[in-house]
Amino acid sequence: MTTVFSRRTLLTAAALLPLARPAIGQTFPNRPIRFICPYPAGGIVDLVMRTHTDELAAELGQPIVIDIRTGASGLIGSQQLVQSAPDGHTWLMAALGNLVAPILTPSGFHPVESIQALSFVAHSVSAVVVRSDLPIANMRELAAQAKAQPGKLNYLRAGAGTFSHISMELLQRELGFQVTAVDYRGLPPGIIDMLAGRLDVAVLSTGLAKPHVMEGKLRALGTIGAVRSPDFPDVPTLTELGLSTANMDSWYIAMAPRGLPEPVLARVHAAYTKVLSMPSVQEKLRGVGTIPAAKLPSAAEVQAMLAREHAKFERLIREANIRAG
């Protein structure tokens, strides 16, 4: 049987479409939200996620389940995200490695064009640290010892393309030294080995480094970030040390698959704006060594920032000849 639609019927249906769209945002979410952590439990990304998931769940009216999906410098988690339905029920907390690792390792997806930024969450300052039993007091002494004993010093690398990798590559290039990378599946197991004397150097978020520096087991030589860390106010930034080209920002951004309906994006971003403005959440973010945004940018602004960051790191990686291995 053939059904014939009149012009009036079609016009009426078309007129109702704009009215139907807000209902998507009003009914979302209708089941628990899966929040992918692409790095190991206990690391900085996991800690950042746990500062605000309870508050977001209360605001959205559905549980938020943290799903640890580690491997390949964050690529496994990113792959899980981009293969998920773009309905707002699957998120990922991204760090710099999720943007950079696909530049170094073919992944089958573009780290910016395949995702939709939900919200900027925080940024952090990292510290270049050495074991306190090493006779190294500053960055110049680190370079001098590494040059004097080529290949003897080693460093904690939490995977190709991660912040720990790219930052150390840029430091070596600027100061003209070389240390041996020792790969770990995330920072926490590497920190254990460093405290046991099996590693010499690491780049750690100040939140992860602070307790060990306070206990006298690690020594902070310099910080990587736009400003000095509140955790280490007496430790100069790389820019202050004359190493500006090795200085870069570390950030944490909530993402969803590309193609998210606009009402869903608006609902999630509004929830994030409310939750991240809570003094209790800001205090928890500071407690893990991160710095909340003074003013939360729009989702479109975060998306544009990611595109700029991707282009910048493509250029840096090419100029510095940084490789995955």
C-alpha positions as CSV (number, residue, x, y, z in Angstrom):
1,M,0.0,0.0,0.0
2,T,1.3,3.4,-0.9
3,T,0.9,6.3,1.6
4,V,0.5,9.7,0.1
5,F,1.5,12.7,2.3
6,S,-0.2,16.0,1.6
7,R,1.7,19.2,1.4
8,R,-0.1,20.4,4.6
9,T,1.0,17.3,6.5
10,L,4.6,17.7,5.4
11,L,4.6,21.4,6.4
12,T,3.1,20.6,9.8
13,A,5.7,17.9,10.5
14,A,8.5,20.3,9.5
15,A,7.1,23.0,11.8
16,L,7.1,20.6,14.7
17,L,10.8,19.6,14.3
18,P,12.2,22.6,16.2
19,L,9.8,21.9,19.0
20,A,11.0,18.3,19.2
21,R,14.7,19.2,19.5
22,P,14.6,20.6,23.1
23,A,13.0,17.4,24.2
24,I,16.4,15.6,23.5
25,G,18.1,17.8,26.1
26,Q,15.2,17.5,28.5
27,T,15.2,13.6,28.4
28,F,19.0,13.4,28.6
29,P,20.5,11.5,30.3
30,N,18.3,8.5,30.5
31,R,20.8,6.0,31.7
32,P,24.2,6.0,33.6
33,I,27.0,7.9,31.9
34,R,30.3,6.1,31.1
35,F,33.3,8.3,31.8
36,I,36.4,6.8,30.3
37,C,39.8,7.4,32.0
38,P,42.5,6.5,29.5
39,Y,45.3,6.4,32.1
40,P,45.9,4.3,35.2
41,A,44.0,4.6,38.4
42,G,45.7,6.8,40.9
43,G,47.3,9.0,38.2
44,I,46.5,12.7,37.8
45,V,43.8,12.2,35.2
46,D,41.9,9.7,37.4
47,L,42.3,12.1,40.4
48,V,40.9,15.0,38.4
49,M,37.9,13.0,37.3
50,R,37.1,12.0,40.9
51,T,37.0,15.6,42.0
52,H,33.7,16.3,40.4
53,T,31.9,13.2,39.1
54,D,29.6,12.9,42.2
55,E,28.5,16.5,41.8
56,L,27.9,16.1,38.0
57,A,25.9,12.9,38.7
58,A,23.7,14.8,41.1
59,E,23.2,17.7,38.7
60,L,22.4,15.4,35.7
61,G,20.3,12.9,37.7
62,Q,22.2,9.8,36.6
63,P,25.2,7.9,37.9
64,I,28.6,8.5,36.3
65,V,30.7,5.4,36.1
66,I,34.5,5.8,35.7
67,D,35.8,3.2,33.3
68,I,39.6,2.8,33.3
69,R,40.7,1.9,29.8
70,T,44.5,2.2,29.7
71,G,47.1,1.5,27.1
72,A,49.0,2.9,24.1
73,S,49.5,6.3,25.8
74,G,45.8,7.0,26.0
75,L,44.9,5.8,22.5
76,I,42.9,2.8,23.8
77,G,40.6,5.1,25.7
78,S,40.3,7.5,22.8
79,Q,39.5,4.7,20.5
80,Q,36.7,3.6,22.9
81,L,35.3,7.1,22.8
82,V,35.3,7.7,19.1
83,Q,33.6,4.3,18.5
84,S,30.8,5.1,20.9
85,A,27.4,6.4,20.0
86,P,27.3,10.3,20.0
87,D,24.3,10.4,22.4
88,G,26.1,12.0,25.4
89,H,26.3,8.9,27.5
90,T,30.0,8.3,26.9
91,W,32.7,10.8,27.9
92,L,36.4,10.8,28.2
93,M,38.7,12.8,30.4
94,A,41.6,13.8,28.1
95,A,45.1,15.0,28.8
96,L,47.7,16.2,26.4
97,G,48.7,12.6,25.5
98,N,45.3,12.0,23.9
99,L,46.0,14.9,21.5
100,V,49.7,14.1,20.8
101,A,49.9,10.3,20.8
102,P,47.9,10.0,17.5
103,I,50.5,12.3,15.9
104,L,53.2,9.8,16.7
105,T,51.3,6.5,16.3
106,P,48.7,5.9,13.5
107,S,45.4,5.6,15.1
108,G,42.7,5.7,12.4
109,F,41.1,8.8,13.8
110,H,41.8,12.5,14.1
111,P,42.2,13.5,17.8
112,V,40.3,16.8,17.3
113,E,38.0,16.2,14.3
114,S,36.6,12.9,15.8
115,I,35.7,14.4,19.2
116,Q,33.5,17.1,20.7
117,A,34.8,19.1,23.6
118,L,32.4,19.1,26.5
119,S,34.2,21.3,29.0
120,F,37.6,22.5,30.0
121,V,38.1,21.3,33.6
122,A,41.5,22.4,34.9
123,H,45.2,22.8,34.0
124,S,48.2,21.9,36.0
125,V,51.8,22.7,36.5
126,S,54.3,19.8,36.3
127,A,57.7,19.6,38.0
128,V,61.0,18.2,36.7
129,V,62.1,16.0,39.7
130,V,65.2,13.9,40.5
131,R,65.8,11.5,43.3
132,S,67.1,13.5,46.3
133,D,70.2,11.3,46.7
134,L,71.5,12.4,43.3
135,P,74.0,15.4,43.4
136,I,71.7,17.5,41.1
137,A,70.3,20.8,42.4
138,N,69.0,22.5,39.3
139,M,68.3,22.0,35.6
140,R,71.8,23.0,34.5
141,E,73.4,20.5,36.8
142,L,71.0,17.8,35.4
143,A,72.2,18.6,31.9
144,A,75.8,18.7,32.9
145,Q,75.7,15.3,34.6
146,A,73.8,13.7,31.7
147,K,76.4,15.1,29.3
148,A,79.3,13.8,31.5
149,Q,77.8,10.3,31.6
150,P,75.8,9.8,28.3
151,G,73.0,7.3,28.6
152,K,73.5,6.6,32.3
153,L,70.6,8.7,33.7
154,N,67.1,7.5,32.9
155,Y,63.7,9.0,33.1
156,L,60.1,7.9,33.7
157,R,58.2,7.9,30.4
158,A,54.5,7.1,30.8
159,G,54.1,6.3,27.1
160,A,54.9,7.8,23.7
161,G,53.2,11.2,23.2
162,T,52.4,11.7,26.9
163,F,53.3,14.9,28.7
164,S,56.2,13.1,30.4
165,H,57.6,12.2,27.0
166,I,57.1,15.4,25.0
167,S,58.3,17.7,27.8
168,M,61.5,15.7,28.4
169,E,62.2,15.5,24.7
170,L,61.9,19.3,24.5
171,L,64.1,19.8,27.5
172,Q,66.8,17.5,26.1
173,R,66.7,19.4,22.9
174,E,67.0,22.8,24.5
175,L,69.8,21.9,27.0
176,G,71.6,19.5,24.7
177,F,71.6,16.4,26.9
178,Q,70.3,12.9,26.6
179,V,68.7,10.6,29.2
180,T,67.3,7.1,28.6
181,A,63.5,6.6,28.5
182,V,62.1,3.8,30.6
183,D,58.5,3.1,29.6
184,Y,55.7,2.5,32.1
185,R,52.0,2.1,31.8
186,G,51.2,5.4,33.5
187,L,53.0,7.4,36.1
188,P,52.1,5.6,39.4
189,P,54.2,2.4,38.8
190,G,57.1,4.5,37.7
191,I,57.0,6.7,40.8
192,I,57.2,3.5,42.9
193,D,60.4,2.5,41.0
194,M,61.8,6.0,41.3
195,L,61.4,6.0,45.0
196,A,63.1,2.6,45.1
197,G,66.1,4.1,43.3
198,R,65.6,2.5,39.9
199,L,64.8,5.7,38.1
200,D,66.6,9.1,38.1
201,V,64.4,11.8,36.6
202,A,60.7,12.3,36.0
203,V,58.2,15.0,34.9
204,L,55.3,14.7,37.4
205,S,52.2,16.9,38.0
206,T,52.9,18.8,41.2
207,G,50.0,17.1,42.9
208,L,51.8,13.7,42.4
209,A,55.3,15.1,43.2
210,K,54.5,17.2,46.3
211,P,54.2,14.5,49.0
212,H,57.5,12.9,47.9
213,V,59.3,16.2,47.7
214,M,57.9,17.1,51.1
215,E,59.3,13.8,52.5
216,G,62.7,14.6,51.0
217,K,62.7,11.7,48.6
218,L,62.5,13.8,45.4
219,R,63.9,17.2,44.5
220,A,62.1,19.6,42.2
221,L,64.4,21.4,39.8
222,G,61.9,23.5,37.8
223,T,58.3,23.7,36.9
224,I,56.6,23.4,33.5
225,G,53.6,25.7,33.1
226,A,52.6,29.3,32.5
227,V,52.9,30.2,36.2
228,R,54.7,28.9,39.3
229,S,52.9,26.1,41.0
230,P,51.1,26.9,44.3
231,D,52.5,23.6,45.5
232,F,56.1,24.8,44.8
233,P,56.1,28.6,45.0
234,D,59.8,28.7,45.4
235,V,60.6,26.6,42.3
236,P,61.1,28.7,39.1
237,T,59.3,27.9,35.9
238,L,61.3,26.8,32.8
239,T,60.6,30.2,31.3
240,E,62.3,31.9,34.3
241,L,65.2,29.5,33.8
242,G,65.6,30.7,30.2
243,L,64.0,27.5,28.8
244,S,60.9,28.9,27.3
245,T,60.7,26.7,24.3
246,A,60.4,23.6,26.6
247,N,57.6,25.2,28.6
248,M,54.1,24.1,27.9
249,D,50.7,23.9,29.5
250,S,49.1,20.7,30.8
251,W,45.3,20.5,30.8
252,Y,42.3,18.2,31.4
253,I,39.3,18.4,29.2
254,A,36.1,16.3,29.1
255,M,35.2,15.0,25.6
256,A,32.5,13.2,23.8
257,P,32.3,11.6,20.3
258,R,31.8,14.1,17.4
259,G,28.1,14.4,16.4
260,L,26.6,15.2,19.8
261,P,23.2,16.8,19.5
262,E,23.3,20.4,20.4
263,P,20.8,20.2,23.3
264,V,22.8,17.5,24.9
265,L,26.1,19.4,24.5
266,A,24.4,22.5,26.0
267,R,23.0,20.4,28.9
268,V,26.4,18.9,29.8
269,H,28.3,22.1,29.5
270,A,25.8,23.9,31.7
271,A,26.2,21.1,34.3
272,Y,29.9,21.5,34.1
273,T,29.7,25.2,34.4
274,K,27.6,24.9,37.6
275,V,29.7,22.1,39.2
276,L,33.1,23.6,38.5
277,S,32.0,26.9,40.1
278,M,31.4,25.1,43.4
279,P,34.0,26.1,46.0
280,S,34.1,22.5,47.2
281,V,35.0,21.2,43.7
282,Q,37.5,24.0,43.2
283,E,39.1,23.1,46.5
284,K,39.3,19.4,45.5
285,L,40.9,20.3,42.1
286,R,43.5,22.4,44.0
287,G,44.0,19.5,46.4
288,V,45.2,17.2,43.5
289,G,47.6,19.8,42.3
290,T,45.5,21.4,39.5
291,I,44.4,24.9,38.9
292,P,40.7,25.5,38.1
293,A,39.9,27.9,35.2
294,A,39.2,31.4,36.4
295,K,36.4,31.6,33.8
296,L,35.1,28.5,32.0
297,P,35.4,28.9,28.2
298,S,32.5,27.7,25.9
299,A,32.6,24.3,24.4
300,A,33.3,25.9,21.0
301,E,36.3,27.8,22.4
302,V,37.7,24.6,23.9
303,Q,37.3,22.9,20.5
304,A,39.2,25.7,18.8
305,M,41.9,25.6,21.5
306,L,42.4,21.9,20.8
307,A,42.8,22.5,17.1
308,R,45.4,25.1,17.8
309,E,47.2,22.8,20.3
310,H,47.2,20.0,17.7
311,A,48.7,22.1,15.0
312,K,51.4,23.4,17.5
313,F,52.4,20.0,18.6
314,E,52.5,18.6,15.0
315,R,55.0,21.4,14.3
316,L,57.0,20.8,17.5
317,I,57.2,17.1,16.9
318,R,58.3,17.5,13.3
319,E,61.0,20.2,14.2
320,A,62.3,18.2,17.1
321,N,62.2,14.9,15.2
322,I,60.4,13.3,18.2
323,R,59.4,9.6,17.6
324,A,57.3,7.1,19.3
325,G,60.1,4.7,20.1
